[in-house]
Each structure stands twice: as C-alpha cells, then as structure tokens.
Amino acid sequence: MKSENRQNRLFIIAISSVAAIGGFLFGFDTGVISGTLIFLQDANGWALTDSQLGGVTTAVLLGAVFGCLISGKITDIFGRKKIIIMTSVIFMCGALLSGSAPDVMFLIISRWFLGVGIGIASFSVPLYIAEISPARNRGALVTINQLMITVGILVSYITDYWIANDADPFSWRLMFHVGFIPGLMLFTGMFFLPETPRW
C-alpha cells in the first residue's frame, strides 16, 4: 500500500512538472528581452528609438492582459489540457516569429502574441495542477509552477549571456529562438497527460 501511494505521488509530481513547463515559458519569455535590448539599440543592428524599445518590451505585458481576460472562458469550454497544448503552440510560434522578425512592428506583434500565451498559461497551468492534485498536496504542487517561472527567468538570462556576441548584432534572434525548445517539450509532454477529473 505504501509503495502504491508513493508511485501515485511520484506520478502526480511528474504530471505537475510537465504542466509547469508552461510556467517556465512564462518566465523565459518575460526575461529573454533583457538580453536582446542592447543589440536592438546598437547602431549596427536595428538602432531602435526608446519608444520602439518600449513597444517591444511592453507588448508582452499587453498580450498577457488579453490572454488573462480570455483564459477563464476558453479553459472552461475546451478543457485545461487542450488549452495548455494550444498555449504551447503559441509559445513555439511566438519564439520563431520574434527571432525571425523582419522589422520592429513585426517584432512587437510577435511579442504581443507571446504575451497572450503567457496570460493564458498563468491561469490554465496552475488550474490544471490544482485539479489534478490530491487535496492534501495541492498547495505544494501548485508552487511548482511559481518555481518554474523563476527558473525560466534565470535560464533566459543565462542563455542570453551565452548567446550574446558583440561581433554579431543579430545574435538576439537566437535568444528568442531558444524559447521554441521548452515550447516543444510542453507540447509533446501534454499529449501524454490526462485531462483533469474536475473538468
């Protein structure tokens, strides 16, 4: 009986950890912009004005507001699992589009698109974890999402540092593209997870 309980606990932790990649992407896509700004300001890069840089930076936050507003309704209609899968697609597409942006307006729109994913993930991931968890472990398991947000920010800073290349004014593109990898991990992992029993 103890062995079975331990297996169930490990299974729930594994499920929560996969879903919490959504929290990691929240942190990563929020933090990755810090490493790109110096290259976007560089005269050898795009030489953006302060207002353009502000637009690139705040586009994610505006998108997140919109994502939060729609997340409750669509999560109730389509289910937690499907919405997290959809969000992983938004994260993957947003990372590729941001890194491939041909001009500043395209980059702002791509970052807004990523923000929508962040807003939806900020609601659907903790909800999924809470509903899949046993009552006695619910609080502890939901904190995995918050931890992963912080880890995502840290990883974005580390990858920005590794990728930054003063000789290449467009090295910022790869910084954005890295976000595709955890997006793909979330997309793949969620297919193997169950829908929450509450939904």
CORMO-V122034 format. One record per residue. N is the residue number from 1. RES is the residue in one letter. PSI is psi in radians with two decimals (999 if undefined). OMEGA is omega in whole degrees, 0 to 359 (NA if undefined). NEAR is the number of other ideal C-beta (glycine too) atoms within 12 Angstrom. Layout:
{{N;RES;PSI;OMEGA;NEAR} {N;RES;PSI;OMEGA;NEAR}}
This chain:
{{1;M;-0.76;179;7} {2;K;-0.70;179;8} {3;S;-0.71;179;9} {4;E;-0.73;178;10} {5;N;-0.69;180;14} {6;R;-0.71;178;12} {7;Q;-0.74;178;13} {8;N;-0.72;180;19} {9;R;-0.78;179;20} {10;L;-0.65;178;16} {11;F;-0.78;179;22} {12;I;-0.69;178;33} {13;I;-0.73;179;23} {14;A;-0.77;178;22} {15;I;-0.82;181;35} {16;S;-0.66;181;38} {17;S;-0.68;177;29} {18;V;-0.84;180;35} {19;A;-0.60;182;45} {20;A;-0.10;171;43} {21;I;-0.48;174;44} {22;G;-0.67;175;53} {23;G;-0.69;177;43} {24;F;-0.78;180;41} {25;L;-0.62;173;50} {26;F;-0.93;181;50} {27;G;-0.75;183;35} {28;F;-0.87;184;47} {29;D;-0.34;173;54} {30;T;-0.70;186;36} {31;G;-0.43;188;33} {32;V;-0.47;182;46} {33;I;-0.49;184;38} {34;S;-0.60;180;28} {35;G;-0.35;184;29} {36;T;-0.41;189;41} {37;L;-0.74;183;25} {38;I;-0.58;179;25} {39;F;-0.59;177;34} {40;L;-0.48;178;37} {41;Q;-0.43;185;22} {42;D;2.38;180;22} {43;A;-0.46;178;11} {44;N;-0.21;177;17} {45;G;-2.11;180;25} {46;W;-0.28;180;28} {47;A;0.97;182;16} {48;L;2.61;175;28} {49;T;2.94;179;13} {50;D;-0.68;181;13} {51;S;-0.64;177;12} {52;Q;-0.72;176;23} {53;L;-0.69;177;27} {54;G;-0.69;178;21} {55;G;-0.75;179;25} {56;V;-0.71;183;40} {57;T;-0.78;185;30} {58;T;-0.22;180;20} {59;A;-0.67;179;35} {60;V;-0.75;182;43} {61;L;-0.69;178;26} {62;L;-0.72;177;25} {63;G;-0.66;180;37} {64;A;-0.66;177;32} {65;V;-0.82;179;20} {66;F;-0.77;179;24} {67;G;-0.72;178;38} {68;C;-0.68;183;25} {69;L;-0.61;183;18} {70;I;-0.25;190;25} {71;S;-0.72;183;35} {72;G;-0.83;183;19} {73;K;-0.85;184;15} {74;I;-0.52;178;25} {75;T;-0.62;177;34} {76;D;-0.62;183;19} {77;I;-0.87;189;15} {78;F;-0.26;181;21} {79;G;2.71;185;24} {80;R;-0.77;183;38} {81;K;-0.86;182;35} {82;K;-0.68;181;25} {83;I;-0.66;177;39} {84;I;-0.66;175;49} {85;I;-0.78;178;36} {86;M;-0.69;179;31} {87;T;-0.65;178;47} {88;S;-0.60;176;40} {89;V;-0.71;177;30} {90;I;-0.77;180;43} {91;F;-0.76;180;52} {92;M;-0.84;180;34} {93;C;-0.72;180;28} {94;G;-0.69;179;43} {95;A;-0.78;181;38} {96;L;-0.73;181;25} {97;L;-0.73;179;30} {98;S;-0.78;181;44} {99;G;-0.34;182;31} {100;S;0.15;186;20} {101;A;2.22;179;32} {102;P;-0.35;180;15} {103;D;3.03;187;15} {104;V;-0.64;180;26} {105;M;-0.69;177;17} {106;F;-0.69;179;21} {107;L;-0.73;179;36} {108;I;-0.78;179;33} {109;I;-0.70;179;25} {110;S;-0.71;178;38} {111;R;-0.62;175;42} {112;W;-0.75;178;33} {113;F;-0.76;175;35} {114;L;-0.68;179;47} {115;G;-0.65;176;38} {116;V;-0.76;177;38} {117;G;-0.73;179;50} {118;I;-0.79;180;45} {119;G;-0.75;180;37} {120;I;-0.76;181;44} {121;A;-0.60;182;52} {122;S;-0.37;178;40} {123;F;-0.85;190;33} {124;S;-0.61;182;46} {125;V;-0.91;177;51} {126;P;-0.60;178;35} {127;L;-0.80;179;31} {128;Y;-0.83;181;46} {129;I;-0.74;181;42} {130;A;-0.70;184;31} {131;E;-0.39;180;31} {132;I;-0.24;187;37} {133;S;2.57;171;32} {134;P;2.61;186;21} {135;A;-0.69;185;14} {136;R;-0.34;180;12} {137;N;0.04;190;23} {138;R;-0.85;182;23} {139;G;-0.78;181;17} {140;A;-0.71;183;20} {141;L;-0.63;179;34} {142;V;-0.51;179;27} {143;T;-0.29;175;22} {144;I;-0.69;179;34} {145;N;-0.79;180;38} {146;Q;-0.70;177;25} {147;L;-0.73;182;24} {148;M;-0.52;175;35} {149;I;-0.81;180;31} {150;T;-0.73;177;22} {151;V;-0.69;179;25} {152;G;-0.72;177;37} {153;I;-0.80;179;27} {154;L;-0.81;181;21} {155;V;-0.63;178;32} {156;S;-0.68;178;33} {157;Y;-0.73;181;25} {158;I;-0.80;181;20} {159;T;-0.65;175;30} {160;D;-0.75;180;29} {161;Y;-0.77;181;19} {162;W;-0.67;185;15} {163;I;-0.53;184;27} {164;A;2.25;182;26} {165;N;1.90;183;21} {166;D;-0.44;180;14} {167;A;-0.25;181;10} {168;D;1.75;183;16} {169;P;-0.21;180;21} {170;F;0.36;177;25} {171;S;-0.26;177;28} {172;W;-0.45;182;37} {173;R;-0.76;180;32} {174;L;-0.56;178;27} {175;M;-0.75;177;37} {176;F;-0.72;184;43} {177;H;-0.52;180;30} {178;V;-0.54;180;37} {179;G;-0.28;178;48} {180;F;-0.59;186;32} {181;I;-0.95;177;25} {182;P;-0.50;176;37} {183;G;-0.74;178;41} {184;L;-0.66;178;24} {185;M;-0.75;179;26} {186;L;-0.78;180;44} {187;F;-0.85;181;31} {188;T;-0.82;183;18} {189;G;-0.67;184;25} {190;M;-0.43;178;35} {191;F;-0.42;182;17} {192;F;-0.03;182;16} {193;L;2.64;179;33} {194;P;2.83;169;21} {195;E;2.73;182;22} {196;T;2.50;180;29} {197;P;-0.53;181;16} {198;R;-0.76;180;19} {199;W;999;NA;21}}
